Amino acid sequence: MKKVILFLAGIAPLAPLVALAQNSGQVIGIATGVKSVLNIVIPIMITLAVIYFIWGVIKYVIAADEEDKKKGKDMMIYGIIGIFVIVAIWGIVFFIGNFLGISTQSGQGPVLPSVPNVY
């Protein structure tokens, strides 16, 4: 019963948006703030994943014994998995944004990974 009450208390502030009974300016302001934070965090995460992968390659190449080579190999695998997960989530968010008609950055050529606009 506590879980149901906590769930309802958590979604209660979003009820006016569903009912379209109140101005959603505050929620859009919060979403814009989250978007600006994520626009900074996503490229940093991709950069860190690439650096981790490259560090694994370096560790693998300069390793003298099998245990160090295995650690380098594991770092490369985890780096690739991290890059894949970050880019896949970015692609899923982009696909859902296009499907729902949320406007995204317009322009020619590739754009940095970012969260689509919510208004």
N, C-alpha and C positions, 0 to 999 in steps of 0.2 A: 504494500500500500504506500509505503514511503517513496518507493521509486516512481510510482505514478504521480504522486503529489509533486515530487521534485521535477519530473518531466514537464508537467503542466505549468509549474512555476517558471520553468526555463523558457517555454515557448509562449507564455502569456504576453510578453512585451511585443511579440510579432503579430498578435491577433489583429490590431488595427490595419496592418498592411494587407492581410488576407481579406478583411472586410471592406477595405478601401474607405474606411470611415475617418481617417485622420491623415494629416499631412505627413509624409514619410521623410521629411527633410533631415531629421535627426539620424534615422537609420542610414540614409544615403551618406551623411557626413561620416558616420562610423565606417561604412563600407569604403568610402574614399580614403580614409586614414589607413585601413587595413590594406587597401590596394597599393598605396604609396610605400608602405613597409614591405610588402611582398615584392614590389618592383625592384627594391634594393636587395632583398634576400635571395631571390631566385638566381640572378647571375652570379652572386657570391657562392651559392651552393654548387652551381655547375663548375665554377672555377676551382673550388676546393676538391671536387670529385676528380677533375682532370689532373690537378697537382698530385693527389693521392695515387692515381694510376701511374703517373710518370715517376713518382718516388718508388713505387713498386717495381717498375721496369729497371730503374737504376739499382735498386737493392738486389734484384735478380741477376743483373749483369755483373756486378762487382762481388757477388757472394763467393766465398771460398768453399764452403761445405754444403751438403744437401739440406740441412735444416734452414740455413739462411736463404737458400734458393727457394725452398717451400714457402717461407714467409713472404718473400718477394712475389712469388706466383700468387699467393693468396691475396696480397695487396692489389695486384693487377686485376684479379677476378672481382674483388669487392669494389674496386674503382669503376670497372665496366658496369657492374650491376647498379651502382649508384648513379652513374651517368644515364643509364637506360631508364631507371625509375624516375629520375627528375625530368628527363625529356618526355617520357611517356605521360606523366601526370600533366605536364605543360600542354602536350598535344590533346589530351582528353579534355582539359579545361577549355582549350581553344575550340574543340569540336562542339562541346556543349554550349559554349557561348554563341557560336554560329548557329547552332540548331535552335536556340531560344531567341535568336535575333538580338543579342546584346551587342552593342557597337564595340568594335575593337579599334586599335590604332590603324589609321589609314596611311598609305604611302607606298612607295615602290621599293622593292627589294626586301630582304629579310629584316625583321625587327628583333630586338632583344626580347627574351622571354619576359612576359609581364601578365598581370591579371587584367582581364577585359574590364571596360567601363561598365558601371552598373546603372547608369541613367541615360 
